[in-house]
Amino acid sequence: MKTTELYRIAERDGIDVERFFLDKNKSVSVCVNSRLFVGLDRKLAGADEKVCLAHELGHCETMSFYNVYSPLDVRGKHERRANIWAIKKLIPRPKFLWALHHGYEDVYSLAEFFGVTPEFIKKTAEYYGKTA
């Protein structure tokens, strides 16, 4: 999936995507009065932009938001849902298996093939390994 397709999903689903200068995070997503917003750092480009946008859309599409000030909210559960959505969108299992069987065996060649970061490939391999 191309980054432009992710922007089309956001537009289709009424999710506002804006670019900002962010200090602590590369990206954020929030739900305010039933409106969904994604903020991306202005410096993001290429694979980083694609992965961050997919992850934040994952929060929006699964409504997996958490209150950073609440001790009762389980942040990991919401992050996992967002990651799984992003993995399934960017690297569907059949395409991942196809790539593995056609010579893309290391993290870096897989990342280049799918246009994502090596860290995202590691998450993908871990997820599909656990769901095998």
Backbone as JSON, one array per atom type, in Angstrom:
{
  "sequence": "MKTTELYRIAERDGIDVERFFLDKNKSVSVCVNSRLFVGLDRKLAGADEKVCLAHELGHCETMSFYNVYSPLDVRGKHERRANIWAIKKLIPRPKFLWALHHGYEDVYSLAEFFGVTPEFIKKTAEYYGKTA",
  "N": [[0.84, -1.18, 0.0], [0.51, 2.19, -0.81], [1.63, 5.38, 0.48], [-0.03, 7.45, -0.32], [-2.46, 6.17, -0.59], [-3.12, 5.71, 2.05], [-3.62, 8.3, 2.9], [-5.91, 8.72, 1.4], [-7.66, 6.94, 2.64], [-7.9, 8.19, 5.12], [-9.14, 10.59, 4.32], [-11.53, 9.59, 3.2], [-12.72, 8.52, 5.47], [-13.15, 10.7, 7.04], [-11.09, 11.67, 8.65], [-9.03, 14.07, 9.89], [-5.89, 15.05, 8.78], [-2.96, 16.56, 9.72], [0.08, 18.46, 9.44], [2.71, 19.13, 11.66], [5.23, 20.7, 13.73], [6.57, 18.54, 15.8], [7.72, 17.79, 19.03], [8.22, 15.65, 20.94], [7.08, 13.31, 19.92], [6.73, 11.47, 16.84], [4.32, 11.37, 15.69], [0.77, 11.77, 16.32], [-2.53, 10.92, 17.47], [-5.9, 11.84, 17.97], [-9.17, 11.9, 19.43], [-11.72, 14.1, 19.45], [-14.67, 15.25, 20.63], [-16.05, 13.37, 19.01], [-14.73, 13.73, 16.6], [-12.02, 12.89, 14.51], [-8.52, 13.17, 14.54], [-5.27, 13.32, 13.11], [-1.93, 13.98, 13.73], [1.08, 14.68, 12.16], [4.61, 14.8, 12.29], [6.32, 17.44, 10.73], [8.76, 16.82, 9.6], [8.68, 14.2, 8.82], [9.01, 11.72, 6.32], [8.92, 9.53, 3.47], [9.41, 6.11, 4.29], [9.14, 6.38, 7.07], [7.07, 8.28, 7.34], [4.97, 6.87, 6.14], [4.68, 4.59, 7.84], [4.15, 5.82, 10.35], [1.78, 7.26, 9.76], [0.07, 5.13, 9.08], [0.0, 3.77, 11.53], [-1.19, 5.71, 13.23], [-3.64, 6.05, 11.92], [-4.56, 3.53, 12.44], [-5.14, 3.74, 15.18], [-7.32, 5.5, 14.98], [-9.14, 4.12, 13.26], [-9.73, 1.85, 14.74], [-10.65, 2.93, 17.0], [-8.97, 3.12, 19.19], [-7.97, 4.69, 21.58], [-6.27, 6.28, 24.29], [-6.06, 7.61, 27.59], [-3.53, 9.55, 28.59], [-3.18, 10.42, 31.14], [-4.55, 8.78, 32.8], [-4.43, 6.29, 35.22], [-5.71, 3.9, 34.98], [-6.11, 3.15, 32.38], [-5.08, 1.01, 29.8], [-2.41, 1.36, 28.06], [-0.78, -0.19, 26.34], [-2.55, -2.08, 25.22], [-4.1, -0.52, 23.48], [-2.12, 0.47, 21.77], [-1.26, -1.89, 20.61], [-3.56, -2.68, 19.16], [-3.64, -0.6, 17.26], [-1.21, -1.04, 15.96], [-1.63, -3.61, 14.86], [-3.7, -3.09, 13.04], [-2.31, -1.4, 11.28], [-0.27, -3.13, 10.38], [-1.76, -5.13, 9.02], [-2.87, -3.58, 6.98], [-0.64, -2.44, 5.62], [1.09, -4.59, 5.13], [-0.19, -7.24, 4.19], [-0.73, -10.59, 5.29], [-0.54, -12.72, 3.23], [1.05, -11.43, 1.26], [3.34, -10.91, 2.73], [4.26, -13.51, 3.27], [4.67, -14.34, 0.63], [6.8, -12.66, -0.11], [8.79, -13.58, 1.65], [9.16, -16.16, 0.65], [10.25, -15.62, -1.78], [12.85, -14.74, -1.72], [13.26, -12.43, -0.17], [14.55, -12.17, 2.64], [15.82, -10.97, 4.81], [15.54, -8.36, 7.31], [16.06, -5.78, 6.28], [15.89, -5.99, 3.45], [13.24, -6.76, 3.22], [12.0, -4.51, 4.35], [12.66, -2.55, 2.47], [11.39, -3.61, 0.2], [8.66, -3.49, 0.93], [8.46, -0.82, 1.52], [8.63, 0.26, 4.09], [9.72, 0.78, 7.52], [12.61, -0.86, 9.02], [12.07, -1.52, 11.7], [9.31, -1.72, 11.68], [8.99, -3.97, 10.08], [10.01, -5.89, 11.82], [8.04, -5.85, 13.83], [5.92, -6.76, 12.29], [6.78, -9.36, 11.55], [6.9, -10.51, 14.08], [4.2, -10.36, 14.83], [2.86, -11.91, 12.8], [4.2, -14.27, 13.22], [3.23, -15.04, 15.7], [0.61, -15.46, 15.09], [0.52, -17.59, 13.49]],
  "CA": [[0.0, 0.0, 0.0], [1.26, 3.44, -0.9], [1.27, 6.41, 1.44], [-1.18, 8.21, -0.84], [-3.67, 5.39, -0.3], [-3.44, 5.95, 3.46], [-4.26, 9.63, 2.96], [-7.27, 8.55, 0.86], [-8.46, 6.31, 3.7], [-8.19, 9.25, 6.09], [-10.14, 11.5, 3.73], [-12.78, 8.84, 3.08], [-13.32, 8.29, 6.79], [-13.31, 11.97, 7.75], [-10.01, 11.86, 9.62], [-8.2, 15.21, 9.51], [-4.45, 14.83, 8.93], [-2.23, 17.83, 9.67], [1.52, 18.38, 9.67], [3.15, 20.06, 12.69], [6.54, 20.43, 14.31], [6.34, 17.82, 17.06], [8.97, 17.64, 19.77], [8.44, 14.37, 21.63], [6.6, 12.19, 19.13], [6.7, 11.66, 15.4], [2.92, 11.46, 15.27], [-0.24, 11.64, 17.37], [-3.92, 10.86, 17.02], [-6.84, 12.17, 19.04], [-10.6, 11.97, 19.15], [-12.29, 15.21, 20.2], [-16.09, 15.42, 20.28], [-16.33, 12.42, 17.93], [-13.94, 14.03, 15.4], [-10.73, 12.22, 14.55], [-7.41, 13.96, 14.03], [-3.92, 12.76, 13.12], [-0.87, 14.96, 13.55], [2.36, 14.1, 11.76], [5.72, 15.75, 12.33], [6.64, 17.99, 9.39], [10.0, 16.24, 9.09], [8.46, 12.83, 8.38], [8.94, 11.47, 4.89], [9.24, 8.17, 3.08], [8.93, 4.98, 5.09], [8.72, 6.85, 8.4], [5.75, 8.9, 7.18], [4.01, 5.8, 5.84], [4.47, 3.78, 9.04], [3.5, 6.64, 11.38], [0.41, 7.53, 9.34], [-0.7, 3.88, 9.21], [-0.2, 3.51, 12.96], [-2.18, 6.66, 13.78], [-4.94, 5.67, 11.36], [-4.97, 2.34, 13.2], [-5.82, 4.23, 16.39], [-8.61, 6.08, 14.59], [-10.04, 3.12, 12.68], [-10.14, 0.89, 15.77], [-11.04, 3.75, 18.16], [-8.06, 2.71, 20.26], [-7.36, 5.86, 22.19], [-6.06, 6.14, 25.73], [-5.83, 8.85, 28.33], [-2.18, 9.45, 29.14], [-3.21, 10.8, 32.56], [-5.35, 7.82, 33.55], [-3.68, 5.11, 35.64], [-6.51, 2.71, 34.73], [-6.14, 2.83, 30.96], [-3.98, 0.14, 29.41], [-1.84, 1.93, 26.83], [-0.28, -1.26, 25.48], [-3.67, -2.68, 24.51], [-4.48, 0.4, 22.4], [-1.01, 0.5, 20.82], [-1.29, -3.18, 19.89], [-4.64, -2.62, 18.16], [-3.22, 0.3, 16.18], [-0.15, -1.73, 15.21], [-2.2, -4.72, 14.09], [-4.4, -2.49, 11.9], [-1.28, -0.92, 10.36], [0.38, -4.3, 9.78], [-2.67, -5.76, 8.05], [-3.04, -2.68, 5.84], [0.59, -2.23, 4.86], [1.73, -5.84, 4.75], [-1.08, -8.38, 4.41], [-0.02, -11.85, 5.51], [-0.15, -13.43, 2.0], [2.17, -10.72, 0.61], [4.51, -11.11, 3.57], [4.72, -14.87, 3.01], [5.18, -14.36, -0.73], [8.12, -12.03, -0.1], [9.72, -14.49, 2.32], [9.43, -17.3, -0.23], [10.87, -15.16, -3.03], [14.2, -14.22, -1.51], [13.35, -11.29, 0.75], [14.64, -12.9, 3.9], [16.3, -10.18, 5.95], [14.71, -7.22, 7.7], [16.29, -4.61, 5.43], [15.34, -6.2, 2.1], [11.78, -6.72, 3.37], [11.6, -3.11, 4.57], [12.75, -1.86, 1.19], [10.36, -4.16, -0.68], [7.35, -2.99, 1.34], [8.49, 0.63, 1.71], [8.41, 0.55, 5.51], [10.95, 0.79, 8.31], [13.02, -2.17, 9.54], [11.36, -1.76, 12.97], [7.95, -2.16, 11.35], [9.11, -5.36, 9.62], [10.17, -6.72, 13.02], [6.69, -5.97, 14.43], [5.12, -7.58, 11.39], [7.23, -10.74, 11.69], [6.48, -10.97, 15.41], [2.74, -10.55, 14.81], [2.5, -13.06, 11.97], [4.76, -15.46, 13.86], [2.35, -15.43, 16.8], [-0.7, -15.81, 14.59], [0.69, -18.67, 12.51]],
  "C": [[0.89, 1.24, 0.0], [0.77, 4.43, 0.15], [0.06, 7.2, 0.97], [-2.5, 7.48, -0.57], [-4.09, 5.57, 1.17], [-4.11, 7.31, 3.63], [-5.68, 9.56, 2.41], [-8.19, 7.89, 1.89], [-8.86, 7.36, 4.73], [-9.28, 10.18, 5.57], [-11.51, 10.82, 3.66], [-13.51, 8.73, 4.41], [-13.42, 9.56, 7.64], [-12.28, 12.22, 8.83], [-9.11, 13.0, 9.11], [-6.73, 14.89, 9.78], [-3.75, 16.17, 8.73], [-0.76, 17.57, 9.94], [1.91, 19.49, 10.65], [4.64, 19.82, 12.97], [6.28, 19.8, 15.67], [7.68, 17.58, 17.73], [9.21, 16.22, 20.26], [8.05, 13.16, 20.8], [6.69, 12.51, 17.65], [5.28, 11.89, 14.91], [2.01, 11.29, 16.48], [-1.6, 11.48, 16.72], [-4.81, 11.13, 18.22], [-8.26, 12.13, 18.51], [-11.16, 13.05, 20.05], [-13.73, 15.42, 19.72], [-16.47, 14.61, 19.04], [-15.63, 12.76, 16.6], [-12.56, 13.45, 15.58], [-9.67, 13.08, 13.87], [-6.11, 13.17, 14.13], [-2.96, 13.92, 12.9], [0.42, 14.24, 13.23], [3.44, 15.18, 11.84], [6.06, 16.17, 10.9], [7.87, 17.35, 8.77], [9.82, 14.82, 8.56], [8.37, 12.74, 6.86], [9.21, 9.98, 4.65], [8.62, 7.11, 3.96], [8.46, 5.41, 6.46], [7.33, 7.47, 8.34], [4.68, 7.83, 7.0], [3.67, 5.0, 7.09], [3.74, 4.59, 10.13], [2.05, 6.92, 11.02], [-0.45, 6.27, 9.49], [-0.98, 3.57, 10.68], [-1.27, 4.43, 13.54], [-3.56, 6.41, 13.2], [-5.47, 4.42, 12.05], [-5.66, 2.72, 14.5], [-7.22, 4.72, 16.05], [-9.6, 5.01, 14.11], [-10.53, 2.1, 13.71], [-10.64, 1.59, 17.04], [-10.23, 3.34, 19.39], [-7.28, 3.91, 20.79], [-7.22, 5.63, 23.68], [-5.79, 7.51, 26.31], [-4.46, 8.72, 29.0], [-2.14, 9.77, 30.63], [-3.96, 9.78, 33.43], [-4.52, 6.6, 33.93], [-4.42, 3.81, 35.31], [-6.53, 2.28, 33.27], [-4.9, 2.02, 30.6], [-3.46, 0.59, 28.04], [-1.42, 0.85, 25.85], [-1.37, -1.91, 24.65], [-4.07, -1.82, 23.31], [-3.38, 0.48, 21.34], [-0.99, -0.78, 19.98], [-2.38, -3.18, 18.82], [-4.25, -1.75, 16.97], [-2.14, -0.36, 15.33], [-0.7, -2.84, 14.34], [-2.94, -4.18, 12.86], [-3.37, -2.07, 10.85], [-0.59, -2.09, 9.65], [-0.5, -4.91, 8.71], [-2.89, -4.9, 6.82], [-1.78, -2.62, 4.97], [1.21, -3.52, 4.35], [0.78, -7.01, 5.05], [-0.27, -9.69, 4.47], [0.37, -12.57, 4.21], [1.03, -12.76, 1.28], [3.45, -10.89, 1.4], [5.11, -12.49, 3.3], [5.3, -15.0, 1.61], [6.6, -13.81, -0.77], [9.16, -12.94, 0.55], [10.12, -15.66, 1.41], [10.11, -16.91, -1.55], [12.16, -14.37, -2.78], [14.34, -13.0, -0.62], [13.36, -11.85, 2.17], [15.12, -12.07, 5.07], [15.43, -8.93, 6.14], [14.85, -6.06, 6.71], [15.75, -4.8, 4.02], [13.81, -6.21, 2.15], [11.29, -5.29, 3.55], [11.62, -2.34, 3.26], [11.65, -2.31, 0.25], [8.98, -3.58, -0.36], [7.31, -1.47, 1.56], [8.18, 1.06, 3.13], [9.76, 0.55, 6.23], [11.33, -0.63, 8.75], [12.3, -2.51, 10.86], [9.94, -2.27, 12.72], [7.96, -3.6, 10.84], [9.25, -6.28, 10.82], [8.83, -6.92, 13.72], [5.81, -6.9, 13.6], [5.48, -9.06, 11.54], [6.8, -11.31, 13.03], [4.97, -11.25, 15.42], [2.36, -11.79, 14.01], [3.08, -14.35, 12.52], [3.88, -15.97, 14.98], [0.97, -15.86, 16.31], [-0.65, -16.96, 13.59], [-0.17, -19.88, 12.84]]
}
